[in-house]
Amino acid sequence: DAAWRSVLDELRQITTRRGAQLVLLSSPLLDNDQEANTRRSEYWRFQHLSRIAEEYAKEHADTVTFIDLGSHVCTDVACPDGDIVRPDGLHYSYEGAVRTAEWLMPQIEAIAAEVRSRSATR
C-alpha cells in the first residue's frame, strides 16, 4: 500500500505542478469466465489498488479526482444491451473503447472546466 501511495504522490506532484488535476480511474472487474487466465492475486490486486486510489483522491480532493470506471464497464463479455465492450473479458474492442470514451470524456471535460474556473479566480 505504501509503495502505491508513493507512486500516487509522485504522479500528483508531477501532474499538479502547473495547476492540472490528477484523475484516477478504478479498474473494471475482470470477466468471471476469463478469471482462469488471470491469477486470483492479480484480480484482487486490481480491486485493492482501485480502493487505494479512491481513498487517495478523497484525501487530496483539491488536486485529485476519482472516476469509478469499474462500475460503468460491464463485467460480462456482452453487456445487457448486447454490446461487446471487452470480448476477451479484459481488453476493449474498438466499439467498447468508443462507448467507454463517450462516457468518460464528458467527465474529464467537466474536471478540466472546473480547474480552468478555479485558475481564473486566483
C-alpha positions as CSV (number, residue, x, y, z in Angstrom):
1,D,0.0,0.0,0.0
2,A,2.8,2.4,0.9
3,A,4.6,1.8,-2.4
4,W,1.4,2.5,-4.4
5,R,0.7,5.7,-2.3
6,S,4.2,6.8,-3.0
7,V,3.6,6.4,-6.8
8,L,0.4,8.3,-6.4
9,D,2.2,11.1,-4.5
10,E,4.7,11.4,-7.3
11,L,2.0,11.4,-10.0
12,R,0.2,14.1,-8.1
13,Q,3.3,16.3,-7.7
14,I,4.1,16.0,-11.4
15,T,0.5,16.5,-12.6
16,T,-0.5,19.3,-10.4
17,R,2.8,21.3,-10.5
18,R,1.2,23.7,-13.1
19,G,-2.3,23.5,-11.9
20,A,-3.7,20.4,-13.6
21,Q,-5.9,17.9,-11.8
22,L,-4.9,14.3,-11.4
23,V,-7.7,12.0,-12.5
24,L,-7.6,8.4,-11.2
25,L,-9.8,5.6,-12.6
26,S,-10.9,2.4,-10.9
27,S,-10.1,-0.8,-12.7
28,P,-13.1,-2.6,-14.3
29,L,-13.8,-6.0,-13.0
30,L,-12.4,-8.9,-15.0
31,D,-14.9,-11.1,-16.6
32,N,-15.5,-14.2,-14.5
33,D,-15.1,-16.5,-17.5
34,Q,-11.7,-15.1,-18.1
35,E,-10.6,-15.3,-14.5
36,A,-8.9,-18.7,-15.2
37,N,-6.5,-16.8,-17.4
38,T,-5.6,-14.4,-14.6
39,R,-4.1,-15.4,-11.2
40,R,-6.6,-14.6,-8.4
41,S,-3.9,-12.5,-6.8
42,E,-3.9,-10.2,-9.8
43,Y,-7.7,-9.9,-9.7
44,W,-7.5,-9.0,-6.0
45,R,-4.7,-6.5,-6.7
46,F,-6.8,-4.6,-9.4
47,Q,-9.6,-4.1,-6.9
48,H,-7.3,-3.3,-4.0
49,L,-5.4,-0.7,-6.0
50,S,-8.7,0.9,-7.1
51,R,-9.8,1.2,-3.4
52,I,-6.5,2.8,-2.5
53,A,-6.8,5.3,-5.5
54,E,-10.3,6.2,-4.4
55,E,-9.2,6.8,-0.8
56,Y,-6.2,8.8,-2.1
57,A,-8.5,11.0,-4.1
58,K,-10.7,11.7,-1.1
59,E,-7.6,12.6,0.9
60,H,-6.4,15.0,-1.8
61,A,-9.7,16.2,-3.2
62,D,-8.3,19.6,-4.1
63,T,-5.9,18.1,-6.6
64,V,-7.2,14.6,-7.3
65,T,-10.4,13.3,-8.8
66,F,-11.5,9.6,-8.8
67,I,-13.8,8.3,-11.5
68,D,-15.3,4.9,-11.0
69,L,-14.8,3.4,-14.4
70,G,-15.2,-0.1,-12.9
71,S,-18.9,0.5,-12.2
72,H,-19.5,1.6,-15.7
73,V,-17.8,-1.1,-17.7
74,C,-19.8,-4.3,-17.9
75,T,-18.3,-7.3,-16.2
76,D,-19.8,-9.8,-18.7
77,V,-18.3,-10.2,-22.1
78,A,-21.7,-9.0,-23.5
79,C,-23.4,-6.1,-21.8
80,P,-27.1,-6.2,-21.0
81,D,-27.8,-4.2,-24.2
82,G,-25.8,-6.7,-26.3
83,D,-22.7,-4.6,-26.8
84,I,-19.5,-6.4,-26.6
85,V,-17.2,-4.0,-24.7
86,R,-14.4,-6.4,-23.8
87,P,-14.6,-9.5,-26.0
88,D,-11.9,-11.4,-24.0
89,G,-13.1,-10.1,-20.7
90,L,-10.1,-7.8,-20.3
91,H,-9.2,-5.8,-23.4
92,Y,-11.6,-3.3,-25.1
93,S,-13.0,-3.9,-28.5
94,Y,-13.0,-0.8,-30.8
95,E,-16.7,-0.3,-30.1
96,G,-16.1,-0.9,-26.4
97,A,-13.4,1.8,-26.4
98,V,-15.6,4.2,-28.2
99,R,-18.5,3.6,-25.8
100,T,-16.3,3.9,-22.8
101,A,-14.7,7.2,-24.1
102,E,-18.2,8.6,-24.8
103,W,-19.0,8.0,-21.1
104,L,-15.6,9.1,-19.8
105,M,-14.8,12.3,-21.8
106,P,-17.6,14.5,-20.6
107,Q,-16.5,13.8,-17.0
108,I,-12.9,14.7,-17.9
109,E,-14.0,17.8,-19.7
110,A,-16.0,18.9,-16.7
111,I,-13.0,18.4,-14.4
112,A,-10.9,20.5,-16.9
113,A,-13.5,23.2,-16.9
114,E,-13.6,23.3,-13.1
115,V,-9.8,23.6,-13.0
116,R,-9.8,26.4,-15.5
117,S,-12.5,28.2,-13.5
118,R,-10.5,27.9,-10.2
119,S,-7.4,29.2,-12.0
120,A,-9.3,32.2,-13.3
121,T,-10.5,33.2,-9.8
122,R,-7.0,33.1,-8.4
